[in-house]
Amino acid sequence: MVVLNRIYTRTGDDGTTALGTGERRKKYDRRIACYGTVDETNAVIGVVRLHTSHDAEIDAMLGRIQNDLFDLGADLCSPASDKGKGPDGARLTVTAAQVTRLEAEIDRLNADLKPLRSFVLPGGAPAAAYLHVARTASRRAERLMAELADQPGEEVSAVALKYVNRLSDFLFVASRYVNQKGRGGGQGGGQGDVLWVPGRNR
């Protein structure tokens, strides 16, 4: 159970922070960068949801993802630990079921989309544009996690890597969905993808 009585503790004033295991590491440590970037992705999704509140289906999907990202952060901040913040004190991890659910939601949104014949430029409706920002943040999290997994003495679960890979796919498909269905708020919704035209400005 999480209890936050005080927001500032002064324990990080020396440039270190604590993992879930209690071990202290520098704030620029690769593992800290991993779950910090997961947190950044979550924050961008929060901005996306300012523009999806009128679409219950998409908004619910994004809400589930935001909760998943806290699970992912907990997974990353407690490496190889038998204890954590999960039910009954078990180590909290991302599960294969969460990956499967994400895949099903990708398939659901992608079912009615036209096949792509060019790369997509980030933009269109506000929700779509912010979904692309979230996508690029999640890709950065994935790169950091893959790098961390390759470092001696470190570990990142295969399921965590799979989840963050599927997440960027979901965010891409969701951006196309809100652009084509007109569900992204403001201007651009219902106009379809904004496509790259190779060499247009040469």
N, C-alpha and C positions, 0 to 999 in steps of 0.2 A: 504494500500500500504506500502511496506517495503522500507525504505530509510536508507542506511548505509553510513554515511559520515565519521565516525570515528570508528576504530576497537576497540581501548581501551578507556574505559570511567572512569576507576578507581572506579566505584561504587561497584564493586565486591571485592574490596581489603579487605573488612571486613569479607569475607567468606559468603556473602549473594548474592542472585540473585533475579531478579524481575520476577514474573509471568506475564502473559498477562493482568491481572487485575491491575497490579501495586503493588500488595502486595509483600513484600520482604520475602524470606525464606532462611534458611541455605542451602548451596550448597549440603549438604548431605541429605536434606529433601527427603522423599520417592517420592513425586511428581516430583522433579527435577531428581531423579534417573530414574523414568519411561521414561520421554521424552529424557533424556540423553542416555538411552539404545536404544531407538528407533533411535536416531541419529547415534549411533554406528552401528546398523543394516544397516542403510542406507549407511554408509561408506563402510561396507563390500560388500554390493551389488555393490557399485562403483568399487571395486576391481574385483568382478565377471565379470563385463562388459568389463574389459580389455581382457577377454577371450571369449566373446560372440559377438564381433562386426561383425563377419562374418556370424552370424545367425540373420537375421533381425527380425524374429518372436519372438525369446526368448529375444533379446535385447530390443525390443519394450515393451514387457511385464515387464521387469525389470525397464525400464525407467518410465513406468506408476506407478509401485510400489514405486520407489524413490519419485515421486511427492506425492503419497498418504501418504508416511511416514512424509512428512512435514505437510500435513493436520492433521495427527494423532498427531504430536508434538504440533501443534497449539491447537488442541482439548484438549490435556492434560495440556497445560500451561495456559489455560483460564477457570478454573473450574467455573461452575454456573454463567457465565458472559453473559450479554445481548449484549456485544460488542466484536468485535474481528477483524480479518483481512480478513474476507470473503467478498464476493460481497456486496456492499452497506453498509458496516460496520457491517454486521450480523456476529454472532459468527461462526467461521469456525469449522466444525465438520466432522468427517468421516461419510459417509452415507451408507445406506443399499445397494444402487446401486453399490458402490465400492466393497462391500462384494460379491454381486452377480456376478460382473465381474470377481473377483478373483476365485470364484467357477467355473465359466465357463472355465477359463483358466486352472485350475487344471484338469478339465474333458478333455479338449482338449489335454493336454500333456499326461495324463494317459491312453488315449484310446488305444494306440498302445503298451503299456508296458506289459511285461509278469507279471503274478501274482507272488508276493513274497512268498517264502517258508522258508525264514530265515530273520533275521535282517541284515541291510546293514551297512557295515563299511564305515566311511567317507573316500573318496579317489577316485581314478580313474583319470579322466581328471582334469586339473587345475580348470576349471569352476565348476565341480562337487564338488571338495574338498572345494572351497571357498563358494559354495552354502550351504554346511553343516556348515561352520563357521557362515554364515548369519542365518541359521536355529537355531543354538544354541543361538545366540544373541537375536533373536526374541522370543525364548522360555523364555529367562531370562526377556525380557521386559514384556512378558505376566504374568510371575509370580509376578513381581513387581506391575503391574497394578492390578492384582487380590488382592494382599495384600493391596494396596492403597484403593481399593474399599471397603474393609472390615473395614477400619479405621473410627471411628466416625467423622462426620463433613466433610468427603471427599466423592467425587463421581467420578466415571468413567463410561462413557456411555456404555450401553450394546452393542451398535454397535462397539465401539472402541475395546472392549474385543473380540467380534466376529471377527473383521478384523484381529487382531494380531494372533488369533488362526488359522484362515485360511491361514495367511501368512506363518507360519511355515510349514503347509501342502503343500503349493505351492512350497516352497523352497526345500522340500524333493522330491516332484515329479519332479521338474525341474532338480535336481541333477541326478536322475535316467534317465531322458530323455536325457540329454547331454552325459551321459556315454553310453547309449544304441545306440544312434543315431550318435555318433562320432562327436558331435558338441561342444565339450568343450575345444578345443585347446590343443596342445601339446600331450603328451603320455597319453594313457588310454581311449581316446574317441573311442566308438564303441566296447569296450571290455565287456560291460555289467556291472552289479552291482558287487561290491566287497562285498562278503557275509561273515557274521560271521559263523564260524564253532565251535559249542559249544565244549569246552574241548580239542580243537586241540593240545594245548601245555602242557597239564598236563603230 
